[in-house]
Amino acid sequence: MTVEKTPPKIVVVVPTYNERANLPVLVGMLMHLHVPNLHILVVDDNSPDGTGEVADRLAAGTPDLVGVLHRGEKDGLGRAYVAGMTRALGEEAEVVIQMDADLSHPASAVPAMIEQLFAGNAGVVIGSRYVEGGSVAAEWPWHRKALSVWANFYVNAILRLRVKDATAGFKAWRADTLKAIDLPSVRSNGYSFQVEMNYRTVARGLGIVEVPIRFEERVDGESKLGVRVQIESALAPWKLRFGGRRR
């Protein structure tokens, strides 16, 4: 008698802050992928526009598929991801996917990222704008494109990650990778969180694979990329490089 193996539990962690209009669309897209054993965890930072209430309604309608983690304040992207990923690991996720709620990351790429994760020895798969076949929306402002290209060059020049899209926020992680890099000790916030996670992965000899995606301009709402976040992101590679040497 053949016993069917249970598909690996996959949890998509989606941080939200004022994403009331976009969140239901994203959840619908993910649910229509029909990926076996896929779950969605919304991490809301007390959004004043009511995103948390929208998330609760989505969870009430599909309690086996959608969960919500409410946090008391807007505490940064990195802290939201650490909280959500930690909960996902505690609920025995074998794969944790991180993606934005603003519809800039194509949900349609999730199956290919999961397939690539299990196809080899990758510790994490990145949905990349800058590998062959990847692209960014024509609507993306030129200064955002320039800043993104410069940021990737800057990070790789300092940390030698050999990752074409080192600042990307669309990733599929093996649970074992998140445990190996000591997720709870990650302190970077904002977009530097992405860099530190990559740095820790490379430092532990774990593989990073990039698959091409088309990065779209957000559909609704405003970007959270402020001056403070940009300054923190500029300093982060130096802190990681010389902090790592001290350790």
Contacts in CASP RR format, 6 or more apart in sequence:
PFRMAT RR
TARGET T0000
AUTHOR 0000-0000-0000
METHOD contacts of the structure
MODEL  1
MTVEKTPPKIVVVVPTYNERANLPVLVGMLMHLHVPNLHILVVDDNSPDG
TGEVADRLAAGTPDLVGVLHRGEKDGLGRAYVAGMTRALGEEAEVVIQMD
ADLSHPASAVPAMIEQLFAGNAGVVIGSRYVEGGSVAAEWPWHRKALSVW
ANFYVNAILRLRVKDATAGFKAWRADTLKAIDLPSVRSNGYSFQVEMNYR
TVARGLGIVEVPIRFEERVDGESKLGVRVQIESALAPWKLRFGGRRR
6 37 0 8 1.000
7 36 0 8 1.000
7 37 0 8 1.000
8 37 0 8 1.000
8 94 0 8 1.000
8 95 0 8 1.000
8 118 0 8 1.000
9 37 0 8 1.000
9 39 0 8 1.000
9 91 0 8 1.000
9 92 0 8 1.000
9 93 0 8 1.000
9 94 0 8 1.000
9 95 0 8 1.000
10 35 0 8 1.000
10 37 0 8 1.000
10 38 0 8 1.000
10 39 0 8 1.000
10 93 0 8 1.000
10 94 0 8 1.000
10 95 0 8 1.000
10 96 0 8 1.000
10 97 0 8 1.000
10 114 0 8 1.000
11 38 0 8 1.000
11 39 0 8 1.000
11 40 0 8 1.000
11 41 0 8 1.000
11 88 0 8 1.000
11 91 0 8 1.000
11 93 0 8 1.000
11 95 0 8 1.000
11 96 0 8 1.000
11 97 0 8 1.000
12 30 0 8 1.000
12 38 0 8 1.000
12 39 0 8 1.000
12 40 0 8 1.000
12 41 0 8 1.000
12 97 0 8 1.000
12 98 0 8 1.000
12 99 0 8 1.000
12 110 0 8 1.000
13 41 0 8 1.000
13 43 0 8 1.000
13 81 0 8 1.000
13 84 0 8 1.000
13 85 0 8 1.000
13 88 0 8 1.000
13 96 0 8 1.000
13 97 0 8 1.000
13 98 0 8 1.000
13 99 0 8 1.000
14 23 0 8 1.000
14 26 0 8 1.000
14 40 0 8 1.000
14 41 0 8 1.000
14 42 0 8 1.000
14 43 0 8 1.000
14 99 0 8 1.000
14 100 0 8 1.000
14 101 0 8 1.000
15 43 0 8 1.000
15 44 0 8 1.000
15 45 0 8 1.000
15 77 0 8 1.000
15 78 0 8 1.000
15 80 0 8 1.000
15 81 0 8 1.000
15 84 0 8 1.000
15 100 0 8 1.000
15 101 0 8 1.000
16 23 0 8 1.000
16 42 0 8 1.000
16 43 0 8 1.000
16 44 0 8 1.000
16 45 0 8 1.000
16 47 0 8 1.000
16 51 0 8 1.000
16 52 0 8 1.000
16 55 0 8 1.000
16 101 0 8 1.000
17 44 0 8 1.000
17 45 0 8 1.000
17 47 0 8 1.000
17 51 0 8 1.000
17 74 0 8 1.000
17 224 0 8 1.000
18 47 0 8 1.000
18 48 0 8 1.000
18 49 0 8 1.000
18 51 0 8 1.000
18 221 0 8 1.000
18 222 0 8 1.000
19 47 0 8 1.000
19 51 0 8 1.000
19 101 0 8 1.000
19 102 0 8 1.000
19 220 0 8 1.000
19 221 0 8 1.000
20 47 0 8 1.000
20 49 0 8 1.000
20 50 0 8 1.000
20 51 0 8 1.000
20 54 0 8 1.000
21 219 0 8 1.000
21 220 0 8 1.000
21 221 0 8 1.000
22 101 0 8 1.000
22 102 0 8 1.000
22 103 0 8 1.000
22 218 0 8 1.000
22 219 0 8 1.000
22 220 0 8 1.000
22 221 0 8 1.000
23 42 0 8 1.000
23 51 0 8 1.000
23 54 0 8 1.000
23 55 0 8 1.000
23 58 0 8 1.000
23 101 0 8 1.000
24 54 0 8 1.000
24 58 0 8 1.000
25 103 0 8 1.000
25 219 0 8 1.000
26 99 0 8 1.000
26 101 0 8 1.000
26 103 0 8 1.000
26 107 0 8 1.000
27 40 0 8 1.000
27 42 0 8 1.000
27 58 0 8 1.000
27 66 0 8 1.000
29 107 0 8 1.000
29 108 0 8 1.000
30 38 0 8 1.000
30 40 0 8 1.000
30 107 0 8 1.000
30 110 0 8 1.000
31 40 0 8 1.000
31 62 0 8 1.000
31 65 0 8 1.000
33 107 0 8 1.000
33 108 0 8 1.000
33 110 0 8 1.000
33 111 0 8 1.000
35 110 0 8 1.000
35 111 0 8 1.000
35 114 0 8 1.000
38 65 0 8 1.000
38 110 0 8 1.000
39 64 0 8 1.000
39 65 0 8 1.000
39 66 0 8 1.000
39 67 0 8 1.000
39 93 0 8 1.000
40 65 0 8 1.000
40 66 0 8 1.000
40 67 0 8 1.000
41 66 0 8 1.000
41 67 0 8 1.000
41 68 0 8 1.000
41 69 0 8 1.000
41 84 0 8 1.000
41 87 0 8 1.000
41 88 0 8 1.000
42 52 0 8 1.000
42 55 0 8 1.000
42 58 0 8 1.000
42 59 0 8 1.000
42 66 0 8 1.000
42 67 0 8 1.000
42 68 0 8 1.000
42 69 0 8 1.000
42 101 0 8 1.000
43 68 0 8 1.000
43 69 0 8 1.000
43 71 0 8 1.000
43 80 0 8 1.000
43 81 0 8 1.000
43 83 0 8 1.000
43 84 0 8 1.000
44 51 0 8 1.000
44 52 0 8 1.000
44 55 0 8 1.000
44 68 0 8 1.000
44 69 0 8 1.000
44 70 0 8 1.000
44 71 0 8 1.000
45 71 0 8 1.000
45 72 0 8 1.000
45 73 0 8 1.000
45 74 0 8 1.000
45 75 0 8 1.000
45 76 0 8 1.000
45 80 0 8 1.000
46 52 0 8 1.000
46 70 0 8 1.000
46 71 0 8 1.000
46 72 0 8 1.000
46 73 0 8 1.000
46 74 0 8 1.000
52 68 0 8 1.000
52 70 0 8 1.000
55 66 0 8 1.000
55 67 0 8 1.000
55 68 0 8 1.000
56 68 0 8 1.000
58 66 0 8 1.000
58 68 0 8 1.000
59 66 0 8 1.000
59 67 0 8 1.000
59 68 0 8 1.000
69 83 0 8 1.000
69 84 0 8 1.000
69 87 0 8 1.000
71 79 0 8 1.000
71 80 0 8 1.000
71 83 0 8 1.000
75 189 0 8 1.000
76 189 0 8 1.000
76 190 0 8 1.000
77 189 0 8 1.000
77 190 0 8 1.000
77 191 0 8 1.000
77 193 0 8 1.000
77 224 0 8 1.000
78 186 0 8 1.000
78 188 0 8 1.000
78 189 0 8 1.000
78 190 0 8 1.000
78 193 0 8 1.000
79 189 0 8 1.000
81 98 0 8 1.000
81 193 0 8 1.000
82 183 0 8 1.000
82 184 0 8 1.000
82 186 0 8 1.000
85 96 0 8 1.000
85 98 0 8 1.000
85 173 0 8 1.000
85 178 0 8 1.000
85 183 0 8 1.000
86 183 0 8 1.000
86 184 0 8 1.000
88 96 0 8 1.000
89 96 0 8 1.000
89 175 0 8 1.000
89 178 0 8 1.000
89 179 0 8 1.000
89 183 0 8 1.000
93 175 0 8 1.000
94 174 0 8 1.000
94 175 0 8 1.000
95 114 0 8 1.000
95 117 0 8 1.000
95 172 0 8 1.000
95 173 0 8 1.000
95 174 0 8 1.000
95 175 0 8 1.000
96 172 0 8 1.000
96 173 0 8 1.000
96 175 0 8 1.000
96 178 0 8 1.000
97 110 0 8 1.000
97 113 0 8 1.000
97 114 0 8 1.000
97 171 0 8 1.000
97 172 0 8 1.000
97 173 0 8 1.000
98 169 0 8 1.000
98 170 0 8 1.000
98 171 0 8 1.000
98 173 0 8 1.000
99 105 0 8 1.000
99 107 0 8 1.000
99 110 0 8 1.000
99 169 0 8 1.000
99 170 0 8 1.000
100 169 0 8 1.000
100 170 0 8 1.000
102 218 0 8 1.000
102 219 0 8 1.000
102 220 0 8 1.000
102 221 0 8 1.000
103 216 0 8 1.000
103 218 0 8 1.000
103 219 0 8 1.000
103 220 0 8 1.000
104 215 0 8 1.000
104 216 0 8 1.000
104 217 0 8 1.000
104 218 0 8 1.000
105 127 0 8 1.000
105 169 0 8 1.000
105 170 0 8 1.000
105 213 0 8 1.000
105 215 0 8 1.000
105 216 0 8 1.000
106 213 0 8 1.000
106 214 0 8 1.000
106 216 0 8 1.000
109 127 0 8 1.000
109 170 0 8 1.000
109 211 0 8 1.000
109 213 0 8 1.000
110 172 0 8 1.000
112 211 0 8 1.000
113 125 0 8 1.000
113 127 0 8 1.000
113 170 0 8 1.000
113 171 0 8 1.000
113 172 0 8 1.000
113 211 0 8 1.000
114 125 0 8 1.000
114 172 0 8 1.000
116 122 0 8 1.000
116 125 0 8 1.000
116 172 0 8 1.000
116 209 0 8 1.000
116 211 0 8 1.000
117 123 0 8 1.000
117 124 0 8 1.000
117 125 0 8 1.000
117 172 0 8 1.000
117 174 0 8 1.000
117 209 0 8 1.000
121 207 0 8 1.000
122 174 0 8 1.000
122 207 0 8 1.000
122 208 0 8 1.000
122 209 0 8 1.000
123 173 0 8 1.000
123 174 0 8 1.000
123 176 0 8 1.000
123 177 0 8 1.000
123 201 0 8 1.000
123 206 0 8 1.000
123 207 0 8 1.000
123 208 0 8 1.000
123 209 0 8 1.000
124 171 0 8 1.000
124 172 0 8 1.000
124 173 0 8 1.000
124 174 0 8 1.000
124 177 0 8 1.000
124 197 0 8 1.000
124 198 0 8 1.000
124 201 0 8 1.000
124 206 0 8 1.000
124 207 0 8 1.000
124 208 0 8 1.000
124 209 0 8 1.000
125 171 0 8 1.000
125 172 0 8 1.000
125 208 0 8 1.000
125 209 0 8 1.000
125 210 0 8 1.000
125 211 0 8 1.000
126 163 0 8 1.000
126 165 0 8 1.000
126 168 0 8 1.000
126 169 0 8 1.000
126 170 0 8 1.000
126 171 0 8 1.000
126 208 0 8 1.000
126 209 0 8 1.000
126 210 0 8 1.000
126 211 0 8 1.000
127 165 0 8 1.000
127 168 0 8 1.000
127 169 0 8 1.000
127 170 0 8 1.000
127 171 0 8 1.000
127 210 0 8 1.000
127 211 0 8 1.000
127 212 0 8 1.000
127 213 0 8 1.000
128 134 0 8 1.000
128 164 0 8 1.000
128 165 0 8 1.000
128 168 0 8 1.000
128 210 0 8 1.000
128 211 0 8 1.000
128 212 0 8 1.000
128 213 0 8 1.000
129 135 0 8 1.000
129 136 0 8 1.000
129 148 0 8 1.000
129 165 0 8 1.000
129 168 0 8 1.000
129 213 0 8 1.000
129 214 0 8 1.000
129 215 0 8 1.000
130 149 0 8 1.000
130 152 0 8 1.000
130 164 0 8 1.000
130 165 0 8 1.000
131 164 0 8 1.000
131 165 0 8 1.000
131 210 0 8 1.000
131 211 0 8 1.000
131 212 0 8 1.000
132 212 0 8 1.000
133 212 0 8 1.000
134 212 0 8 1.000
134 213 0 8 1.000
134 214 0 8 1.000
134 215 0 8 1.000
135 212 0 8 1.000
135 214 0 8 1.000
135 215 0 8 1.000
136 145 0 8 1.000
136 148 0 8 1.000
136 214 0 8 1.000
136 215 0 8 1.000
137 214 0 8 1.000
137 215 0 8 1.000
137 216 0 8 1.000
137 217 0 8 1.000
139 216 0 8 1.000
139 217 0 8 1.000
140 215 0 8 1.000
140 217 0 8 1.000
144 225 0 8 1.000
147 230 0 8 1.000
148 167 0 8 1.000
151 166 0 8 1.000
151 167 0 8 1.000
151 233 0 8 1.000
152 164 0 8 1.000
152 165 0 8 1.000
152 166 0 8 1.000
152 167 0 8 1.000
154 234 0 8 1.000
154 237 0 8 1.000
155 161 0 8 1.000
155 166 0 8 1.000
155 167 0 8 1.000
155 195 0 8 1.000
155 237 0 8 1.000
156 162 0 8 1.000
156 163 0 8 1.000
156 166 0 8 1.000
158 237 0 8 1.000
158 238 0 8 1.000
158 241 0 8 1.000
159 166 0 8 1.000
159 195 0 8 1.000
159 199 0 8 1.000
159 202 0 8 1.000
159 237 0 8 1.000
159 240 0 8 1.000
159 241 0 8 1.000
161 198 0 8 1.000
161 199 0 8 1.000
161 202 0 8 1.000
161 208 0 8 1.000
162 202 0 8 1.000
163 198 0 8 1.000
163 202 0 8 1.000
163 208 0 8 1.000
163 210 0 8 1.000
164 210 0 8 1.000
165 210 0 8 1.000
166 194 0 8 1.000
166 195 0 8 1.000
166 198 0 8 1.000
167 191 0 8 1.000
167 194 0 8 1.000
167 195 0 8 1.000
167 233 0 8 1.000
168 194 0 8 1.000
169 194 0 8 1.000
170 213 0 8 1.000
171 194 0 8 1.000
171 197 0 8 1.000
177 201 0 8 1.000
177 206 0 8 1.000
180 204 0 8 1.000
180 206 0 8 1.000
181 197 0 8 1.000
181 200 0 8 1.000
181 201 0 8 1.000
181 204 0 8 1.000
181 206 0 8 1.000
182 200 0 8 1.000
186 193 0 8 1.000
186 196 0 8 1.000
186 197 0 8 1.000
186 200 0 8 1.000
187 196 0 8 1.000
188 195 0 8 1.000
188 196 0 8 1.000
188 232 0 8 1.000
188 236 0 8 1.000
189 232 0 8 1.000
190 229 0 8 1.000
190 232 0 8 1.000
190 233 0 8 1.000
191 225 0 8 1.000
191 229 0 8 1.000
191 232 0 8 1.000
191 233 0 8 1.000
192 232 0 8 1.000
192 233 0 8 1.000
192 235 0 8 1.000
192 236 0 8 1.000
195 233 0 8 1.000
195 236 0 8 1.000
195 237 0 8 1.000
195 240 0 8 1.000
196 236 0 8 1.000
196 240 0 8 1.000
198 208 0 8 1.000
199 240 0 8 1.000
201 207 0 8 1.000
201 208 0 8 1.000
202 208 0 8 1.000
203 244 0 8 1.000
END
